[in-house]
Amino acid sequence: MNIGIILKLENLMLFPSAYRQLHILCRRRVCLVQWKLVPSFTYPVHTTLCVPQSWQTDTFINVALSPCRLLSLKKGERPQKSKLPWKNSKKEQQEVEVWNGMSVEDLARSMNKDIDHVYEALLNTSLDIDLLEPESPLDDVWIKEVLKKSGKKYKRARLKQDKVRENKDAVRRPEADPAFLIPRFPVVTIMGHVDHGKTTLLDKLRKTQVAAMEAGGITQHIGAFLVSLPSGEKITFLDTPGHAAFSAMRSRGAYLTDIIILVVAAEDGVMKQTVESIQHAQNAQVPIILAVNKCDKPEADPERVKKELLTYDVVCEEYGGDVQAVHISALKGDNLMALAEATVALAEMLELKGDPTGLVEAIVVESRTDKGKGPVTTAIIKRGTLRKGAVLVAGKSWAKVRLLFDENGKTISDACPSMPVEIIGWKDLPSAGDEILEVESEQRAREVVDWRKYVEEQEKMKEDFKVIETKRKEHQDSHRRAREKLGSLKWKERGYIKYQEIKKLQNVKPKEKTEDLNTLPIIIKGDVDGSVEAILNVIDTYDATDECKLELLHFGVGDINENDINLAETFKGVVYGFSVNASKVIQQLAVKKGVRIKFHNVIYRLIEDLQEELSSKLTPSVEENVIGEASVLATFSVTVGKKQVPVAGCRVQKGQLEKKMKFKLIRNGCVIWKGLLTSLKHHKDDVSVIKTGMDCGLTLDEAKIEFKTGDEIICFEEKEVLQKTSWDPGF
């Protein structure tokens, strides 16, 4: 049979299988594929992609393929080109976001490439890629070069800018028409040095005994009191602390007042806080009345006080100035009415007036947390009349006034200008010195507080950004200097230097985390905001960080609570409470967790305690206490086993030699050995003590030391002496 006929018959037999495959391909909307049938006598015929063959001209195949061709060519059913998703993403990837200080790794990630792609793009440039690490920052020039070679566009990344928020802050009202102002009573601040009689003077004016109830006999809070004089006049007095720690309180009192009464003790004269009070008054441009106190004492010298004040531009009327001087005795109540009359006369000259209408404006004098009342503020009304139900804003806190109290704790219905008042109803505790403004509603108060918090956050973000930018520039400069340093070397030398640096880093073992013994973590809790402020101001003067680090974990107003104990336990700190309490449950919890709580009512006692704690953290110094001295009169050696041991024949010149103590050998004024004795003998007997005038022989624990006639042997004991911190708080 002819071979060609046989092959054709085999192809015809395989026709149904080929038809089914072509039909499936057509249904998948794929272009027709031409198949080539390869004859094989051993295995069934298989198909491969190939150019059209002559077998397609066969009548049977053409008839079989014709329906498929018709189906694929029908209008409307022709397969359309699908839009592949990678085409759109490719366009989107044409722009690459870059930013300042971008590293090699950041650039590769932003381009969706690997790091090698960036290195290849920087080949044949002046930049030495051998010095580039994945975290190395790139300059803008090289970033643009990489993007240019990669066919990308340069796009500067920008921080998402929030919409500009409308200013929602509360502001003071415009000045009132002078025609609507009414006279008001003066606000007088009593200032001066500590223990010069300020509170005693106020007690006599108020007929109270505040001074007797003060801890340590000194004022530690700023107090506001309304005093009615026998003449019917009213004066608001502010009593400020005279201790050095309360400088901020005195400054605040000077700016709240109309008149300052400067109290100076006649026997002490002008002191440090007296000068500071004068400076506060001059800075606030407030007139001064001089009250020379304790004039009843025999050693009192009022004229000396007036002459000393001339140095500080405080000129009394006797010396041609405008400062009234009144000699008083606050303890006995002598001449107090003359002081009150001088105050009223000066207030009349100042023509003090206030506006009792409109929204309230006030100043926070002091703030504290009361167990039953919650956050409480003492304020001086500057403008308007405060009533129950008013909505106030101070700092980042707001209040709806629930109750008003006077300085005696009695409920009042309203408070007019120059009047001191305690305000109840604050959501949070405002800070002393904050300005109080009345607003229309609670919603308005929330808007003001939110705006002030937002402004504070924005300012903090700006400060943080400046710090980050500074660090980034420092890092870039250091990297550039390192690159310039190695730029002049050959590639082998650079490679060797880099290898040495990497090897050095690998050899550095990570330090084990050890407890820092020279760190004192503390927590400060106070009764009022001003007291905490004063303590923090003293702590800010700490300048002995090289000796012991003082770490302030937390501070606040109010009694010591469980959170304070837990925080102190975590950081192994000490809790200091100033004029506050801790419940029995809290104290038991502190004992259980090993946390120390220290209570104080006098600020300088607290600071002294803090100094002792800091001193206990310091490494004790070792002092040598000499017990006895001996001189070497002769030297010889003895045989011990197979060794020759040098022996010193000595005579005790002073004190006594004790074998259990330490010794040192001095030759020509230099210490050549320190250690212990191996033997101490008197004649042939081993002894433990050799007294003055006795001879002895001794050997040292180091056999290599040779004695010489005239050497000195000193017997001493070492004592550990606790060091004292060098921090001086200034009082």
Disulfide bonds with the S-S distance in Angstrom:
none
